[in-house]
Amino acid sequence: MFRAFLVSLLLAAPAWAAQGDAYTPSPHAIDIPKWFTESFLDLREDIRDAGRQGKRLLIYFGQDGCPYCKALMKTSFSQADIVDTTRKNFTPIALNLWGDREVTWIDGRKTTEKELARTLKVQFTPTLLFFDEKGRVILRLNGYPPPEKLRVALDYASARMEERQSFTDYLAGLPPEMGDASLVAEPFFERGALNLPRILKSARKPVIVVFERKSCRDCAELHREGFARPDVKRLIGRFSVLQLDLLGERKVVTQGGRAMSERDWARALQVLNTPSFVFFDVAGNEV
């Protein structure tokens, strides 16, 4: 999983071939469902048109050679109930992480797909961005969401739940995915106080903060398959690794020396999915 994530992040071939003001997939692009919207990429108009239909804008960023983009389209977006929910409540538009098509942003500024991705801090694919009626991103899904996770996100965004509670709090109120209600420990996880500046100073190595949740199927898979790989174990030895609970209340001292709960730091870092990796260099900068 870890290695595949890095490979999918680094592959960077053009994903779309332009045709007029709309698009068609290039020969090697991940197939986009026919029910996705062929937009002229004026996002102001897309948001207004979606609002008039009682819908919201949903933007998907993908790229060629991305195995998780393929999984998103072939697995998650092939489920009949997910297709029905998405078509009923959203206007889905596909963008290429490295694309050069012209996009008009909500402030009227003209940019390109890849420049917009940088502006929105899209760092890997797939990424799904849900917008409200004012053009604000109200939910971001980084990485591949399996069907059960995508259903939760679609329900949250379509019900306008962001007006009542954060997505993290919404997740906390859902039934557990598995019966085992504990985080899985690894021998390379840091022990003791959750103090990032102290760990950086003592180890003098970059840090990976791994956010997980109790009773999380994908977290269990990460430990069972990802962390068990010999090549991953060799790579992970170059880092100090700190495991945190996305919904936890333990106190953490962050890179700026501020103390807050695990849950609040996850929210500040805009971490919503589990498992999620946040990388810090030896100076404490998020990279």
QUISULLIN-V183980 format. One record per residue. N is the residue number from 1. SS is DSSP state (hx for helix, st for strand, lp for the rest). PHI is phi in degrees with one decimal (999 if undefined). D_CENTER is the distance of its C-alpha to the mean C-alpha in Angstrom with 2 decimals. Layout:
# QUISULLIN-V183980
n->{N | N}
ss->{SS | SS}
phi->{PHI | PHI}
d_center->{D_CENTER | D_CENTER}
This chain:
# QUISULLIN-V183980
n->{1 | 2 | 3 | 4 | 5 | 6 | 7 | 8 | 9 | 10 | 11 | 12 | 13 | 14 | 15 | 16 | 17 | 18 | 19 | 20 | 21 | 22 | 23 | 24 | 25 | 26 | 27 | 28 | 29 | 30 | 31 | 32 | 33 | 34 | 35 | 36 | 37 | 38 | 39 | 40 | 41 | 42 | 43 | 44 | 45 | 46 | 47 | 48 | 49 | 50 | 51 | 52 | 53 | 54 | 55 | 56 | 57 | 58 | 59 | 60 | 61 | 62 | 63 | 64 | 65 | 66 | 67 | 68 | 69 | 70 | 71 | 72 | 73 | 74 | 75 | 76 | 77 | 78 | 79 | 80 | 81 | 82 | 83 | 84 | 85 | 86 | 87 | 88 | 89 | 90 | 91 | 92 | 93 | 94 | 95 | 96 | 97 | 98 | 99 | 100 | 101 | 102 | 103 | 104 | 105 | 106 | 107 | 108 | 109 | 110 | 111 | 112 | 113 | 114 | 115 | 116 | 117 | 118 | 119 | 120 | 121 | 122 | 123 | 124 | 125 | 126 | 127 | 128 | 129 | 130 | 131 | 132 | 133 | 134 | 135 | 136 | 137 | 138 | 139 | 140 | 141 | 142 | 143 | 144 | 145 | 146 | 147 | 148 | 149 | 150 | 151 | 152 | 153 | 154 | 155 | 156 | 157 | 158 | 159 | 160 | 161 | 162 | 163 | 164 | 165 | 166 | 167 | 168 | 169 | 170 | 171 | 172 | 173 | 174 | 175 | 176 | 177 | 178 | 179 | 180 | 181 | 182 | 183 | 184 | 185 | 186 | 187 | 188 | 189 | 190 | 191 | 192 | 193 | 194 | 195 | 196 | 197 | 198 | 199 | 200 | 201 | 202 | 203 | 204 | 205 | 206 | 207 | 208 | 209 | 210 | 211 | 212 | 213 | 214 | 215 | 216 | 217 | 218 | 219 | 220 | 221 | 222 | 223 | 224 | 225 | 226 | 227 | 228 | 229 | 230 | 231 | 232 | 233 | 234 | 235 | 236 | 237 | 238 | 239 | 240 | 241 | 242 | 243 | 244 | 245 | 246 | 247 | 248 | 249 | 250 | 251 | 252 | 253 | 254 | 255 | 256 | 257 | 258 | 259 | 260 | 261 | 262 | 263 | 264 | 265 | 266 | 267 | 268 | 269 | 270 | 271 | 272 | 273 | 274 | 275 | 276 | 277 | 278 | 279 | 280 | 281 | 282 | 283 | 284 | 285 | 286 | 287}
ss->{lp | hx | hx | hx | hx | hx | hx | hx | hx | hx | lp | lp | lp | lp | lp | st | st | st | st | lp | lp | st | st | st | st | lp | lp | lp | lp | lp | lp | lp | lp | lp | lp | lp | lp | lp | lp | lp | lp | st | hx | hx | hx | hx | hx | hx | hx | hx | hx | hx | lp | lp | lp | st | st | st | st | st | st | st | lp | lp | lp | lp | hx | hx | hx | hx | hx | hx | hx | hx | lp | hx | hx | hx | lp | hx | hx | hx | hx | hx | hx | hx | hx | hx | hx | st | st | st | st | st | st | st | lp | lp | lp | lp | lp | st | st | st | lp | lp | lp | lp | lp | st | st | st | hx | hx | hx | hx | hx | hx | hx | lp | lp | lp | lp | lp | lp | lp | st | st | st | st | st | lp | lp | lp | lp | lp | st | st | st | st | st | st | lp | lp | lp | lp | hx | hx | hx | hx | hx | hx | hx | hx | hx | hx | hx | hx | lp | lp | hx | hx | hx | lp | lp | lp | hx | hx | hx | hx | hx | hx | lp | lp | lp | lp | lp | lp | lp | lp | lp | lp | lp | lp | lp | lp | lp | lp | st | lp | lp | lp | lp | lp | st | hx | hx | hx | hx | hx | hx | hx | hx | lp | lp | lp | st | st | st | st | st | st | lp | lp | lp | lp | hx | hx | hx | hx | hx | hx | hx | hx | hx | hx | lp | lp | lp | hx | hx | hx | hx | hx | hx | hx | lp | lp | lp | st | st | st | st | st | st | lp | lp | lp | lp | lp | st | st | st | lp | lp | lp | lp | lp | st | st | st | hx | hx | hx | hx | hx | hx | hx | lp | lp | lp | lp | lp | lp | lp | st | st | st | st | st | lp | lp | lp | lp | lp | st | lp}
phi->{999 | -62.7 | -67.3 | -62.4 | -61.3 | -65.5 | -63.2 | -66.1 | -70.0 | -87.3 | -68.3 | -145.6 | -103.6 | -59.3 | -101.8 | -132.5 | -108.9 | -68.4 | -144.8 | 66.0 | -94.6 | -101.0 | -149.4 | -132.8 | -63.9 | -71.8 | -57.4 | -109.5 | -77.2 | -66.5 | -61.2 | -95.7 | -55.2 | -63.0 | -84.6 | -64.7 | -82.8 | -87.4 | -88.2 | -83.1 | 65.8 | -96.9 | -66.6 | -63.5 | -68.2 | -61.8 | -68.0 | -65.2 | -63.0 | -62.9 | -62.5 | -63.8 | -95.9 | 72.4 | -114.5 | -129.3 | -80.1 | -125.6 | -109.2 | -108.4 | -103.3 | -136.2 | -159.7 | -63.9 | 71.6 | -99.7 | -64.9 | -78.6 | -64.1 | -62.8 | -63.8 | -60.0 | -76.2 | -82.1 | -108.7 | -69.8 | -82.9 | -105.9 | -74.5 | -58.6 | -69.5 | -68.1 | -59.8 | -61.6 | -64.5 | -66.0 | -65.9 | -73.9 | -115.0 | -138.1 | -106.3 | -88.0 | -127.8 | -101.1 | -123.7 | -99.0 | -53.9 | -113.5 | -78.6 | -113.7 | -64.1 | -77.4 | -125.7 | -97.4 | -77.5 | -66.5 | -93.3 | 90.5 | -73.4 | -91.1 | -145.5 | -117.6 | -56.0 | -68.9 | -70.0 | -64.6 | -59.4 | -65.0 | -59.0 | -86.8 | 58.2 | -82.3 | -108.0 | -156.5 | -124.8 | -78.4 | -129.3 | -113.7 | -119.1 | -104.3 | -111.4 | -89.2 | -71.4 | -100.7 | 84.8 | -93.3 | -76.2 | -102.3 | -160.4 | -129.7 | -110.4 | -91.5 | 89.0 | -76.7 | -95.6 | -63.1 | -50.5 | -65.2 | -75.1 | -65.3 | -58.9 | -61.6 | -65.2 | -63.1 | -63.9 | -62.1 | -70.8 | -70.7 | -86.5 | 55.8 | -68.6 | -61.5 | -74.8 | -114.3 | -158.5 | -70.2 | -64.6 | -61.5 | -65.8 | -62.3 | -61.9 | -63.3 | -88.7 | -86.9 | -62.8 | -64.6 | -75.4 | -136.5 | -77.4 | -74.6 | -101.1 | -147.8 | -78.7 | -84.9 | -86.2 | -129.8 | -63.8 | -90.1 | -71.9 | -65.5 | -105.2 | 89.5 | -63.6 | -86.6 | -126.0 | -64.4 | -58.4 | -67.5 | -64.2 | -62.4 | -68.6 | -78.4 | -89.8 | 55.3 | -129.4 | -62.0 | -120.6 | -110.3 | -100.8 | -101.8 | -93.4 | -131.2 | -133.0 | -67.8 | 59.1 | -107.1 | -62.5 | -68.3 | -65.6 | -61.8 | -65.8 | -56.8 | -72.2 | -71.3 | -116.9 | -71.1 | -70.2 | -81.2 | -72.6 | -59.3 | -67.4 | -67.3 | -61.0 | -66.0 | -66.4 | -66.5 | -67.0 | -81.6 | -123.5 | -88.7 | -119.6 | -116.6 | -98.1 | -127.1 | -94.3 | -53.5 | -107.5 | -78.7 | -115.2 | -63.1 | -80.8 | -123.6 | -96.9 | -81.6 | -60.6 | -89.8 | 84.9 | -88.9 | -96.3 | -157.3 | -77.0 | -54.9 | -59.6 | -69.2 | -68.8 | -58.9 | -64.7 | -64.3 | -86.2 | 60.5 | -90.9 | -122.6 | -94.3 | -128.7 | -78.3 | -129.3 | -110.3 | -119.3 | -102.2 | -125.2 | -79.1 | -67.2 | -89.5 | 88.5 | -86.2 | -71.1 | -121.2}
d_center->{14.81 | 14.64 | 16.92 | 15.34 | 12.00 | 14.31 | 16.30 | 13.64 | 12.56 | 16.27 | 17.52 | 18.16 | 20.64 | 21.07 | 19.43 | 21.67 | 25.39 | 26.47 | 29.06 | 30.48 | 28.08 | 25.87 | 24.40 | 24.93 | 22.91 | 24.40 | 26.11 | 23.32 | 20.30 | 18.19 | 20.06 | 18.69 | 20.23 | 23.39 | 22.48 | 19.75 | 21.43 | 23.30 | 22.90 | 25.08 | 22.00 | 23.61 | 20.72 | 23.38 | 25.18 | 22.19 | 21.33 | 25.07 | 25.64 | 22.84 | 24.33 | 27.78 | 26.70 | 25.07 | 21.59 | 18.44 | 16.64 | 13.44 | 12.24 | 10.69 | 10.39 | 11.80 | 14.52 | 17.58 | 17.77 | 14.19 | 14.84 | 11.51 | 11.92 | 15.33 | 14.35 | 12.25 | 15.39 | 18.02 | 16.96 | 14.71 | 16.03 | 19.48 | 20.01 | 22.73 | 21.62 | 18.04 | 19.76 | 22.26 | 19.92 | 17.79 | 21.03 | 22.72 | 20.28 | 18.19 | 18.96 | 16.36 | 16.51 | 15.34 | 15.10 | 15.52 | 13.65 | 17.21 | 19.22 | 22.33 | 22.86 | 23.79 | 21.57 | 23.05 | 20.81 | 21.60 | 24.14 | 26.01 | 25.10 | 24.95 | 22.45 | 20.89 | 17.62 | 16.90 | 18.20 | 16.11 | 12.94 | 14.42 | 15.36 | 11.97 | 10.69 | 8.48 | 8.90 | 7.97 | 8.01 | 7.32 | 5.23 | 6.82 | 8.62 | 11.39 | 14.54 | 17.62 | 21.16 | 21.48 | 18.61 | 16.42 | 12.63 | 12.79 | 9.36 | 5.82 | 3.44 | 0.72 | 4.32 | 7.28 | 8.15 | 11.89 | 14.31 | 14.85 | 11.32 | 11.14 | 14.62 | 13.85 | 11.31 | 13.93 | 16.67 | 15.33 | 14.81 | 18.01 | 20.04 | 19.23 | 18.57 | 17.10 | 20.80 | 21.70 | 19.06 | 15.64 | 12.88 | 13.47 | 17.12 | 16.63 | 15.03 | 17.96 | 20.40 | 19.39 | 21.49 | 20.42 | 19.08 | 21.75 | 25.06 | 24.61 | 23.64 | 23.22 | 20.87 | 21.86 | 23.60 | 23.88 | 26.89 | 24.96 | 23.17 | 24.81 | 27.40 | 28.89 | 27.79 | 24.16 | 25.24 | 23.10 | 25.95 | 28.42 | 26.40 | 25.93 | 29.63 | 30.95 | 28.94 | 28.52 | 25.49 | 21.87 | 19.72 | 16.57 | 15.41 | 13.93 | 12.61 | 13.73 | 15.39 | 18.86 | 19.47 | 16.03 | 16.62 | 13.71 | 14.79 | 18.28 | 17.48 | 16.03 | 19.40 | 21.51 | 20.45 | 18.20 | 20.14 | 23.37 | 23.45 | 26.18 | 24.42 | 21.36 | 23.92 | 25.66 | 22.63 | 21.45 | 25.01 | 24.45 | 22.24 | 22.77 | 20.18 | 19.61 | 18.28 | 17.31 | 16.96 | 14.11 | 16.97 | 19.74 | 22.57 | 23.82 | 24.53 | 22.64 | 24.09 | 21.37 | 21.85 | 23.86 | 26.12 | 24.98 | 25.11 | 22.72 | 21.35 | 18.37 | 16.90 | 17.70 | 16.34 | 12.91 | 13.19 | 14.58 | 11.80 | 9.26 | 7.88 | 7.36 | 6.43 | 9.37 | 10.18 | 8.35 | 10.54 | 11.67 | 14.60 | 17.75 | 20.82 | 24.31 | 24.84 | 21.98 | 19.82 | 16.04 | 15.40}
